[in-house]
Amino acid sequence: MIKYEYLKEFEGNSGITSEKLSFLKLPERLPEDYIELLKQFNGGEGEVGEEYLVLHKADELIEINKDIEIAKFDKNIFVIGSNGGGEFVAIDFRNEKPIYILIPFIFEYDAIIELGSNIDELFERIYTVGFFE
């Protein structure tokens, strides 16, 4: 379940149905907590603590991931949003268990910041610490 106390200023869109999700051909390996987030908030944007968070709508995800440079370099990084600045919020599938990360638009592995191993940790990290320590 999503920790809503971290999302008081975040304006989420209306959720997407399971049926609509099944037609989008999103990667099957997306974490269940992220799928649940799409069902509750199909993207959105706003402040999370002192930071700004943009999450893309489900129907935009495939096109966004095709168009950006990251997809050309590594198919194991799946962008789900941004910080409204120069970094993407993404899911990193390079290891056995996926993690939520922040990665620069210019795609530097050395600059990746781990944000959490689940959606609650992602929101808690952004709210309490921010994207950057």
Secondary structure, DSSP 4 states (H G I P E B T S, - for coil): ---GGG-TTEEEPPPPPHHHHHHTT--TTS-HHHHHHHHH-SSEEEEETTEEEEE--HHHHHHHHHHSHHHHH-TTEEEEEE-SSSEEEEEE-SSSS-EEEEEETT--GGG-EEEESSHHHHHHHHHHT-S--
